[in-house]
Each structure stands twice: as C-alpha cells, then as structure tokens.
Amino acid sequence: MKKIYLYGNWKMNMTQEETEGFYKDFVGQATPLAATMGKTLEVAVFPPFTSLGVAASAAKSLVSCPAPILGAQNVYFEPKGAFTGEVSIAMIKDVGCTHVILGHSERRTIFGETDKLIAKKVKATLDAGLVPVFCYGETLAEREGNATFDVVSRQLRALSALSPAELEKIIYAYEPVWAIGTGKSATSAEAQEVCAYSKRLAEEMGARSVTVLYGGSVKPDNAKELLSMDAIDGALVGGASLKADTFLRIYKGYAGI
C-alpha cells in the first residue's frame, strides 16, 4: 500500500478551545493507526495562527499515537519589518511549524496574491528548511474554457527558478477552485489526469519525483476512489478536517480499517 499524505487545512476556523478538543478526540481516533503514522500515513494539520501555540502544546501530550505534523496556513517572505498583519517564517518555526500552505486559491482570488509573490514565499520557506505545500488549480470558467492545463502549467512554471532538489521538497496540492467548499469534487479521472500532468511537468522542470495531493471537497465517502488513483499521493482536506473522526475516516476508508 502506498504512503498517504492526509493534510487538514482548518482555514479561519477553530478557536484555541476547539483546537484542544480536536487533539483530545484525535488520540482516540488515531491510536489504532499509530503503527502506520509516519510510515504509510503522514498526517498534518494547519490551524489558524492564533491556535498554533495551543496545537503545539496539545501535541506534546499525545502518548498513544504520534502527533500530527504542524503547519501554518500562510507566511510572508521577509524575515521581519514593517509589515503589519503579516507573520514571518521565524515566527511559525518558533511555535513548532515545519510546513506551510502557500498559493491557496483563497489567497490568490480573495487577497490578490500573484504567481510572483507566491514563488517568493516558496523560495523563502525552502531556504528556512520548511516544507511548502504549494496549491494550484483552475476556476470553473477556466475548466469550461478548456484552459485547465494552461493554468496549471503557468502556476507550476512560476517555480521554474528553483533547483531540482528544491522542487522535490515541495508538496504539491492540486485544488480545482470550483471544487473548494462547494460540495463538488473532481471525478477521480479528472483529478488523476491533472495530478499526473503535474508530475510530468515537475519532471520536465528537473525534479526526479514529486508528491501531489488532491484537494477540493474531499470527504470519507469519496476519498477511497480518489486516493486509489496512481498519481494522487494524498489529500488536502478542508471542512472534513475540523473533526478528528471525520478527518481520519478519510484514510480509514481507503485502508479498509
């Protein structure tokens, strides 16, 4: 059985109290998976900035199973300075983060982040020894206009200045914008097609192999088929990651546990 990457993006949800509750529930749900975590299963959560400290503390209390990898939902590329409202890489490292989501469609569309800015963030994150989870994907209009591969190519090629070794350290997350938070999901064939294309494109850019996740309304009832696709290495999960039970059932269903 291939290794599955199960990453949970909490977005603007989960207070500190709710985060503590998640970790308490996580113990009971994850203990049966303890032997697989870190081997055939890699679990990560990405709380909002205000809950990162609580998540790091709660993780230390887990004894019957490994704690999820801790990541941030965004970061700025400058190390410090007059950037009101931004958070630096040193700050998220200080609280215990090893991963960071970059280029999410909500950052691109709502906050106007460009390919150039996102590439700067990816480079700064790599230079600091953290793992970028690089999100990309097309809108509904772009898919209906047969522009999916053009969009994916443009977004991935924004990273072309990186070395092959750097490209291989990135976790890639294909998230069609039309499937995020809409209840719609790409079919397994659609997701497979774009994830396979992404791997080929990364190889053309010099990478020997890369890890590609699918994100977009991933739930326990559609996860098994999606995760069974050859080119899909895992899932970047939104709403279904807010409850430990629902979150881990995505993997349990795939593994037949």
VOKOLLUM-332211 format. One line per 4 residues: number of its first residue (from 1); for each residue x, y, z of N, C-alpha, C, CB. Coordinates in steps of 0.2 Angstrom, whole numbers, always signed. Glycine has a CB too. Example, Ala and Ser with C-alpha at 12.3 -4.5 7.8 and 13.67 -1.06 7.14 Angstrom:
2
1 = +66:-28:+39:+62:-22:+39:+66:-16:+39:+57:-22:+45  +64:-11:+35:+68:-5:+36:+64:+0:+39:+70:-3:+29
END
This chain:
257
1 = +4:-6:+0:+0:+0:+0:+4:+6:+0:-5:+0:+6  +3:+11:-4:+7:+17:-5:+6:+22:+1:+5:+21:-11  +11:+26:+2:+10:+31:+8:+5:+36:+6:+17:+34:+9  +1:+38:+11:-4:+43:+10:-3:+49:+14:-11:+40:+12
5 = -3:+55:+11:-2:+61:+15:-9:+64:+16:+2:+66:+11  -11:+64:+23:-18:+67:+24:-17:+74:+28:-21:+62:+29  -18:+79:+25:-17:+86:+27:-23:+89:+28:-12:+90:+22  -24:+93:+34:-30:+96:+35:-29:+104:+36:-33:+94:+42
9 = -32:+107:+31:-32:+115:+31:-38:+117:+35:-32:+118:+24  -37:+120:+41:-43:+122:+45:-46:+129:+43:-41:+122:+52  -42:+133:+39:-44:+139:+37:-46:+144:+43:-50:+139:+32  -51:+148:+42:-52:+153:+48:-58:+150:+52:-55:+160:+45
13 = -56:+144:+55:-60:+140:+60:-55:+138:+66:-63:+134:+56  -59:+136:+71:-56:+133:+77:-52:+138:+81:-50:+128:+74  -56:+139:+87:-53:+143:+92:-48:+139:+96:-59:+146:+97  -45:+142:+101:-40:+138:+105:-43:+132:+109:-36:+143:+110
17 = -49:+134:+111:-53:+128:+115:-55:+123:+110:-59:+131:+118  -57:+125:+104:-59:+120:+99:-53:+116:+97:-62:+123:+93  -47:+119:+97:-41:+115:+95:-39:+110:+100:-35:+120:+94  -40:+112:+106:-38:+107:+111:-43:+101:+111:-39:+111:+118
21 = -49:+103:+109:-54:+97:+109:-53:+93:+103:-61:+100:+108  -50:+95:+98:-48:+91:+92:-43:+86:+94:-46:+96:+86  -38:+89:+97:-32:+84:+99:-34:+79:+104:-26:+89:+102  -39:+81:+109:-41:+76:+113:-45:+70:+109:-46:+79:+119
25 = -49:+72:+105:-53:+67:+100:-48:+63:+96:-58:+71:+96  -43:+67:+94:-38:+64:+89:-35:+57:+92:-32:+69:+87  -33:+58:+99:-30:+52:+102:-34:+46:+101:-29:+53:+110  -40:+46:+102:-45:+40:+102:-45:+38:+95:-51:+42:+105
29 = -46:+42:+90:-47:+41:+83:-40:+38:+80:-49:+46:+79  -34:+41:+82:-28:+39:+79:-24:+33:+82:-24:+45:+79  -26:+32:+88:-22:+26:+91:-22:+20:+87:-25:+25:+98  -27:+18:+84:-27:+12:+80:-23:+12:+74:-34:+10:+78
33 = -21:+18:+72:-17:+20:+66:-9:+21:+68:-19:+26:+62  -8:+21:+75:-1:+23:+77:+4:+19:+74:-1:+21:+85  +4:+13:+72:+9:+9:+69:+10:+12:+62:+8:+2:+69  +5:+15:+59:+6:+17:+52:+8:+24:+51:-1:+16:+48
37 = +7:+28:+56:+8:+35:+56:+16:+36:+55:+5:+39:+62  +17:+40:+50:+24:+42:+49:+27:+37:+44:+28:+41:+55  +24:+31:+43:+26:+26:+38:+22:+26:+32:+26:+19:+41  +16:+23:+32:+12:+23:+26:+6:+28:+27:+8:+16:+26
41 = +7:+32:+32:+2:+38:+33:+5:+44:+36:-4:+35:+38  +5:+49:+33:+8:+56:+36:+2:+61:+37:+13:+59:+31  +1:+62:+43:-5:+67:+45:-2:+74:+47:-9:+64:+51  -5:+79:+44:-3:+86:+46:-9:+90:+47:+2:+89:+41
45 = -9:+95:+51:-15:+100:+52:-12:+107:+52:-18:+99:+59  -16:+111:+49:-14:+118:+48:-19:+123:+51:-14:+120:+40  -18:+124:+58:-23:+128:+62:-22:+136:+60:-22:+127:+69  -27:+140:+62:-26:+147:+61:-20:+149:+66:-32:+151:+62
49 = -17:+155:+64:-11:+157:+68:-12:+157:+76:-9:+164:+66  -18:+160:+78:-20:+160:+85:-20:+154:+88:-26:+164:+86  -21:+148:+85:-21:+142:+88:-15:+137:+87:-27:+138:+85  -10:+140:+84:-4:+136:+83:-1:+134:+90:+1:+140:+79
53 = +0:+139:+94:+3:+138:+101:-1:+132:+104:+4:+144:+105  -7:+133:+105:-11:+128:+108:-10:+121:+105:-19:+130:+108  -10:+121:+98:-9:+114:+95:-2:+111:+96:-10:+115:+87  +3:+115:+96:+9:+113:+98:+10:+110:+105:+15:+118:+97
57 = +6:+113:+110:+6:+111:+117:+2:+105:+117:+3:+116:+121  -3:+104:+114:-8:+98:+114:-4:+92:+111:-14:+100:+111  +0:+94:+106:+3:+88:+103:+8:+85:+108:+7:+91:+97  +11:+89:+112:+16:+86:+117:+13:+81:+122:+20:+91:+120
61 = +6:+82:+123:+3:+77:+127:+1:+71:+125:-3:+81:+130  +1:+70:+118:-1:+64:+115:+4:+58:+116:-2:+64:+107  +2:+53:+119:+7:+47:+121:+5:+41:+117:+6:+46:+129  -1:+40:+116:-3:+33:+112:-2:+33:+105:-10:+31:+114
65 = -1:+39:+102:+0:+39:+95:+4:+46:+93:-7:+40:+91  +7:+46:+87:+11:+51:+85:+7:+57:+84:+15:+50:+79  +9:+63:+86:+5:+69:+84:+5:+71:+77:+8:+75:+89  +0:+75:+75:+1:+77:+68:+6:+82:+67:-6:+80:+66
69 = +9:+82:+61:+14:+87:+59:+10:+94:+59:+16:+86:+52  +13:+99:+62:+10:+106:+62:+12:+110:+57:+12:+109:+69  +8:+114:+54:+9:+118:+49:+5:+125:+49:+8:+115:+42  +7:+130:+46:+4:+136:+46:+0:+137:+39:+9:+142:+47
73 = -5:+141:+39:-9:+142:+33:-6:+147:+28:-16:+144:+35  -1:+151:+30:+2:+156:+26:+8:+159:+29:-3:+162:+24  +12:+163:+26:+18:+166:+29:+20:+171:+24:+24:+161:+30  +24:+176:+26:+27:+181:+22:+34:+180:+21:+26:+189:+25
77 = +37:+182:+15:+44:+180:+13:+49:+185:+17:+45:+181:+6  +47:+191:+19:+53:+195:+23:+54:+192:+30:+50:+202:+23  +60:+192:+32:+61:+190:+39:+58:+194:+45:+69:+189:+40  +58:+200:+44:+55:+205:+49:+54:+212:+46:+60:+205:+55
81 = +51:+216:+50:+50:+223:+47:+43:+226:+48:+52:+223:+40  +42:+231:+44:+36:+235:+45:+30:+232:+40:+37:+242:+43  +28:+226:+42:+23:+223:+38:+17:+221:+42:+26:+216:+34  +13:+226:+44:+8:+225:+48:+3:+219:+46:+4:+232:+49
85 = +2:+215:+51:-3:+210:+49:+0:+203:+47:-8:+212:+45  +6:+204:+45:+10:+198:+42:+13:+194:+47:+15:+200:+37  +15:+188:+46:+18:+183:+50:+25:+180:+47:+14:+177:+53  +30:+180:+50:+37:+178:+47:+38:+171:+48:+42:+182:+50
89 = +42:+168:+44:+44:+161:+44:+47:+159:+51:+49:+159:+39  +51:+164:+54:+54:+163:+60:+49:+162:+66:+59:+169:+62  +44:+166:+65:+38:+166:+70:+35:+159:+70:+33:+171:+69  +33:+156:+64:+30:+150:+64:+34:+144:+65:+27:+149:+57
93 = +41:+145:+64:+46:+140:+66:+46:+140:+74:+53:+141:+63  +46:+146:+77:+47:+146:+84:+41:+143:+88:+47:+154:+86  +35:+142:+85:+29:+139:+88:+29:+132:+86:+23:+142:+86  +33:+129:+82:+34:+122:+80:+32:+120:+73:+30:+119:+85
97 = +30:+125:+69:+28:+123:+62:+34:+120:+58:+25:+129:+59  +33:+115:+54:+38:+113:+49:+35:+113:+42:+39:+105:+51  +29:+115:+41:+26:+115:+35:+22:+122:+34:+21:+109:+33  +20:+124:+28:+16:+130:+27:+13:+129:+20:+20:+136:+28
101 = +6:+131:+21:+2:+131:+14:+3:+138:+11:-6:+130:+16  +5:+137:+4:+6:+143:+0:+2:+143:-6:+14:+144:-1  +0:+148:-9:-4:+149:-15:-11:+146:-15:+0:+145:-20  -14:+145:-9:-21:+143:-9:-25:+148:-13:-23:+142:-2
105 = -30:+145:-17:-34:+149:-21:-38:+155:-18:-40:+144:-24  -39:+154:-11:-42:+159:-7:-37:+165:-6:-45:+157:-1  -31:+163:-6:-26:+169:-6:-25:+172:-12:-19:+166:-3  -25:+168:-18:-25:+171:-24:-31:+175:-26:-24:+165:-29
109 = -37:+173:-25:-43:+176:-28:-45:+181:-23:-48:+171:-29  -45:+180:-17:-48:+185:-12:-43:+190:-10:-50:+182:-5  -37:+188:-9:-31:+193:-7:-27:+195:-12:-28:+190:-1  -28:+193:-18:-24:+195:-24:-17:+193:-25:-24:+202:-24
113 = -15:+187:-22:-8:+185:-22:-6:+183:-29:-7:+180:-17  -1:+185:-31:+1:+183:-38:+6:+177:-38:+5:+189:-42  +7:+175:-44:+12:+169:-45:+19:+171:-43:+12:+167:-52  +21:+177:-44:+27:+180:-42:+28:+180:-35:+28:+187:-45
117 = +23:+183:-31:+23:+183:-24:+23:+177:-21:+17:+187:-21  +19:+172:-23:+19:+165:-21:+26:+162:-22:+13:+161:-24  +29:+163:-27:+35:+160:-29:+41:+162:-24:+38:+161:-36  +40:+169:-22:+45:+172:-17:+44:+168:-10:+44:+179:-16
121 = +38:+167:-8:+36:+164:-2:+39:+157:-2:+28:+164:-1  +38:+153:-7:+40:+146:-8:+48:+146:-7:+38:+143:-15  +51:+150:-11:+59:+151:-10:+61:+152:-3:+61:+156:-15  +58:+157:+0:+60:+159:+7:+58:+153:+12:+56:+165:+9
125 = +53:+150:+11:+51:+144:+15:+56:+138:+14:+44:+142:+13  +58:+137:+8:+63:+132:+7:+70:+134:+10:+64:+130:+0  +72:+140:+9:+78:+142:+12:+78:+141:+20:+79:+149:+10  +72:+142:+23:+72:+141:+30:+72:+134:+32:+66:+145:+33
129 = +71:+129:+28:+71:+122:+30:+64:+120:+31:+75:+121:+35  +59:+124:+29:+52:+122:+30:+49:+119:+23:+47:+127:+32  +44:+115:+24:+41:+112:+18:+35:+116:+16:+39:+104:+20  +35:+118:+9:+29:+122:+7:+24:+117:+4:+32:+127:+1
133 = +18:+118:+5:+13:+115:+2:+10:+119:-3:+7:+112:+8  +12:+118:-9:+10:+123:-14:+4:+121:-18:+16:+123:-20  -1:+126:-17:-8:+125:-20:-9:+128:-27:-13:+127:-15  -12:+125:-31:-13:+127:-38:-20:+124:-41:-7:+126:-43
137 = -23:+127:-46:-29:+124:-49:-33:+130:-53:-33:+121:-43  -37:+127:-57:-41:+132:-61:-48:+133:-58:-42:+128:-68  -51:+139:-61:-58:+141:-59:-63:+137:-63:-59:+148:-60  -69:+137:-62:-74:+134:-66:-74:+137:-73:-81:+135:-63
141 = -73:+143:-74:-73:+146:-80:-67:+144:-84:-73:+154:-80  -62:+143:-81:-56:+141:-85:-56:+133:-87:-49:+142:-80  -59:+129:-82:-60:+122:-84:-65:+122:-90:-63:+118:-78  -71:+126:-90:-76:+126:-95:-73:+128:-102:-82:+129:-93
145 = -68:+133:-101:-65:+136:-107:-59:+131:-109:-62:+143:-105  -58:+125:-107:-53:+121:-109:-46:+124:-107:-53:+119:-116  -45:+128:-102:-39:+131:-100:-35:+128:-94:-40:+138:-99  -38:+122:-92:-35:+119:-86:-28:+118:-86:-39:+112:-84
149 = -25:+115:-91:-18:+113:-92:-14:+120:-93:-17:+108:-97  -17:+125:-96:-13:+131:-97:-12:+134:-90:-17:+136:-102  -18:+134:-86:-17:+137:-79:-12:+134:-75:-24:+138:-76  -13:+127:-75:-9:+123:-70:-1:+124:-73:-11:+116:-71
153 = +0:+124:-79:+7:+125:-82:+9:+132:-79:+7:+124:-89  +5:+137:-80:+8:+144:-78:+9:+144:-71:+2:+149:-80  +5:+141:-67:+6:+142:-59:+12:+137:-57:+0:+139:-56  +13:+132:-60:+19:+127:-58:+25:+130:-61:+18:+120:-61
157 = +25:+133:-67:+31:+136:-70:+33:+142:-67:+30:+137:-77  +29:+145:-62:+31:+151:-58:+37:+149:-54:+25:+154:-54  +38:+142:-53:+43:+140:-48:+49:+137:-52:+40:+134:-44  +50:+139:-58:+55:+136:-63:+62:+139:-61:+53:+138:-70
161 = +62:+144:-57:+69:+146:-55:+72:+142:-49:+69:+153:-52  +68:+138:-46:+70:+133:-41:+74:+127:-44:+64:+130:-37  +79:+125:-40:+83:+119:-42:+79:+113:-42:+89:+119:-37  +81:+108:-45:+78:+101:-45:+77:+99:-38:+81:+96:-49
165 = +82:+99:-34:+82:+97:-27:+76:+101:-23:+88:+98:-23  +76:+107:-24:+71:+112:-21:+64:+109:-23:+72:+119:-22  +63:+108:-30:+56:+106:-32:+54:+100:-29:+57:+106:-40  +59:+95:-28:+57:+89:-25:+55:+89:-17:+63:+84:-25
169 = +57:+95:-14:+55:+96:-7:+48:+98:-6:+60:+100:-4  +45:+101:-11:+38:+104:-11:+33:+98:-11:+37:+109:-17  +28:+100:-7:+22:+95:-8:+17:+99:-12:+18:+94:+0  +15:+96:-18:+10:+100:-22:+3:+98:-21:+12:+98:-30
173 = -1:+103:-21:-8:+101:-20:-13:+104:-25:-10:+104:-13  -15:+100:-29:-20:+102:-35:-27:+103:-32:-20:+97:-41  -29:+109:-32:-36:+110:-29:-40:+114:-35:-35:+114:-23  -44:+111:-38:-48:+115:-43:-53:+120:-39:-53:+110:-47
177 = -52:+126:-41:-56:+131:-37:-63:+130:-36:-55:+138:-40  -66:+127:-42:-73:+126:-42:-75:+120:-37:-75:+124:-49  -71:+116:-35:-72:+111:-30:-71:+112:-23:-69:+105:-32  -68:+118:-21:-67:+120:-14:-72:+123:-11:-61:+125:-14
181 = -75:+120:-6:-80:+122:-1:-87:+122:-5:-79:+129:+1  -88:+119:-11:-94:+119:-14:-98:+113:-14:-92:+121:-22  -95:+108:-11:-98:+101:-11:-97:+97:-17:-106:+102:-10  -94:+101:-22:-92:+97:-28:-85:+95:-28:-93:+102:-35
185 = -84:+89:-31:-77:+87:-31:-76:+84:-38:-76:+81:-26  -69:+85:-40:-67:+82:-47:-68:+75:-47:-60:+84:-49  -70:+72:-52:-71:+65:-53:-64:+62:-52:-74:+62:-59  -63:+56:-50:-57:+53:-49:-53:+53:-55:-57:+45:-47
189 = -56:+52:-61:-52:+53:-68:-50:+60:-69:-57:+51:-73  -54:+65:-67:-52:+72:-68:-46:+73:-64:-57:+77:-67  -46:+71:-57:-41:+73:-53:-34:+69:-55:-43:+71:-46  -35:+63:-57:-29:+59:-59:-26:+62:-65:-32:+52:-61
193 = -30:+64:-70:-27:+67:-76:-23:+73:-74:-33:+69:-80  -25:+78:-70:-21:+84:-68:-16:+83:-64:-26:+89:-65  -16:+78:-59:-11:+76:-55:-5:+73:-58:-13:+72:-49  -7:+69:-63:-2:+65:-67:+2:+70:-72:-5:+60:-72
197 = -2:+75:-74:+1:+80:-78:+6:+85:-74:-5:+85:-81  +4:+86:-68:+8:+90:-63:+15:+86:-62:+4:+91:-57  +14:+80:-61:+21:+76:-60:+25:+76:-66:+19:+69:-58  +22:+76:-72:+26:+76:-78:+29:+83:-79:+22:+74:-84
201 = +25:+88:-78:+28:+95:-78:+34:+96:-73:+22:+100:-77  +33:+94:-67:+38:+95:-62:+45:+91:-65:+36:+92:-55  +44:+85:-68:+49:+81:-70:+53:+85:-76:+47:+74:-72  +49:+88:-80:+51:+92:-86:+56:+98:-83:+46:+95:-90
205 = +54:+101:-77:+57:+106:-74:+63:+104:-70:+52:+110:-69  +64:+97:-70:+71:+95:-67:+70:+90:-61:+75:+100:-65  +64:+90:-58:+63:+85:-52:+62:+78:-54:+56:+87:-49  +65:+74:-50:+65:+67:-52:+58:+64:-50:+71:+63:-48
209 = +56:+66:-44:+49:+64:-42:+46:+69:-37:+49:+56:-39  +39:+69:-37:+36:+74:-33:+30:+71:-30:+35:+81:-36  +28:+74:-24:+22:+72:-21:+16:+76:-22:+23:+71:-13  +11:+74:-25:+5:+78:-27:-1:+76:-23:+4:+77:-34
213 = -4:+80:-20:-11:+79:-16:-17:+82:-20:-11:+82:-9  -23:+79:-19:-29:+82:-22:-33:+85:-16:-33:+77:-26  -35:+91:-18:-40:+95:-13:-46:+97:-16:-36:+100:-9  -51:+97:-13:-57:+100:-16:-63:+96:-14:-57:+100:-23
217 = -66:+97:-8:-72:+94:-5:-71:+86:-4:-78:+95:-10  -65:+85:-2:-63:+78:+0:-66:+76:+6:-55:+77:+0  -70:+70:+6:-74:+68:+12:-73:+60:+12:-81:+69:+11  -75:+57:+18:-74:+50:+18:-78:+46:+13:-77:+48:+25
221 = -83:+49:+10:-87:+45:+5:-84:+45:-2:-94:+47:+5  -80:+50:-3:-77:+50:-10:-69:+49:-10:-78:+56:-13  -66:+48:-4:-59:+48:-3:-56:+42:-5:-57:+49:+4  -59:+36:-4:-56:+30:-6:-55:+29:-14:-61:+24:-5
225 = -59:+32:-18:-58:+31:-25:-53:+36:-27:-65:+33:-29  -53:+42:-24:-48:+47:-26:-41:+45:-24:-50:+54:-22  -40:+43:-18:-34:+41:-15:-31:+34:-19:-34:+39:-8  -35:+31:-22:-33:+25:-26:-30:+26:-32:-39:+20:-26
229 = -31:+32:-35:-28:+34:-41:-20:+34:-41:-30:+41:-43  -17:+32:-46:-10:+31:-46:-6:+38:-45:-7:+28:-52  -8:+43:-47:-5:+50:-47:-7:+54:-41:-6:+54:-53  -11:+52:-37:-13:+55:-31:-10:+52:-25:-21:+55:-30
233 = -6:+56:-21:-2:+54:-16:-6:+55:-9:+5:+57:-16  -11:+59:-9:-15:+61:-3:-20:+66:-4:-10:+63:+2  -22:+69:+1:-27:+74:+1:-26:+80:+5:-34:+71:+3  -28:+86:+3:-28:+92:+7:-35:+93:+8:-24:+98:+3
237 = -37:+92:+14:-44:+92:+16:-46:+98:+20:-45:+86:+21  -52:+101:+18:-54:+107:+21:-59:+106:+27:-58:+111:+16  -66:+107:+26:-71:+106:+31:-70:+99:+35:-77:+107:+28  -69:+94:+31:-69:+87:+34:-63:+86:+39:-69:+82:+29
241 = -59:+91:+39:-53:+90:+44:-54:+93:+51:-47:+93:+41  -60:+96:+52:-61:+100:+58:-63:+95:+64:-66:+105:+57  -65:+89:+62:-67:+84:+67:-62:+78:+66:-74:+82:+66  -59:+76:+71:-54:+71:+71:-57:+64:+68:-51:+69:+78
245 = -63:+63:+70:-66:+57:+67:-67:+57:+60:-73:+56:+71  -70:+63:+57:-71:+63:+50:-65:+63:+46:-75:+70:+49  -60:+67:+49:-54:+68:+46:-50:+61:+45:-49:+73:+50  -50:+57:+50:-46:+51:+50:-50:+46:+46:-44:+49:+57
249 = -57:+46:+46:-61:+41:+42:-59:+42:+35:-68:+43:+43  -56:+47:+32:-54:+48:+25:-49:+42:+24:-52:+55:+24  -44:+42:+28:-39:+37:+27:-41:+30:+29:-33:+38:+32  -45:+29:+34:-48:+23:+37:-52:+19:+31:-52:+23:+43
253 = -56:+23:+28:-60:+21:+22:-55:+18:+16:-65:+26:+20  -50:+22:+15:-46:+20:+10:-42:+13:+11:-41:+26:+8  -40:+13:+18:-36:+7:+20:-40:+1:+22:-31:+9:+26  -47:+2:+22:-51:-3:+24:-51:-5:+32:-50:-9:+20
257 = -50:+0:+36:-49:-1:+43:-56:+1:+46:-44:+4:+46
END
